[in-house]
Amino acid sequence: MKKKIVLLLVVVLALLPTGCGVQRAMNMANCNFKLQEIRSVSWAGIDFLHLSINDLKDLDLGTVGKCLKALASKDFTATVAFNIEAENPGKKDAEIAGMDYLVLYKGKQVMTGSSTAQNGILVAGHGGKTTIPANVKIDFAKVVTNSTLKSVDDVIDLIKDIKKVGSGEKSNFSIQICPYLTIGKKVLKVGYITLDKI
């Protein structure tokens, strides 16, 4: 995969003027990307990441009330905040213009998104590491059929599944990223990478 990415960039960049920015962009193909941490998994105004829950009985009355209110209003959208670590093993600095994101559930795409860094994301050479924050919203009503989401427990089960991403436990969810670079008006994407936990 990485050899194909490097070859594509060499061919395209050979047709463009040389310069520091072009070199940094090309170096991006050598970077490694990993899921550093999931910062929060929130639904109905509650961050479930730091709650130890097995079922509805583990929640206090105030939290249950928020869940029931969200369920009654058919608000099934959860926000997942996570950090990506980019590491540059090369000798020279690399620069990333932005990333596209995919969230998959049981292998099927359920969410897409993207973020662009206004001034680029610099990853220093010689093993330099940079943390890249990301936030995605997942509408559970699109993940499973509405008939499956009949109770707060149903939503909590999906949230617990998200919390397993990158933990080593089996999860039906996975996160993929596609870093890209810009050279002039051209946008070059290197292909999607499934994030593994560090």
Secondary structure, DSSP 8 states (H G I E B T S, - for coil): -HHHHHHHHHHHHHTS---HHHHHHHHGGG-EEEEEEEEEEEETTEE-TT---SSGGGS-HHHHHHHHHHHHTT--EEEEEEEEEEEE-SSS-EEEEEEEEEEEETTEEEEEEEEEEEEEEEE-TTTEEEEEEEEEEEEHHHHS-TTT--SHHHHHHHHHHHHTTTSSS--SEEEEEEEEEEETTEEEE---EE--B-
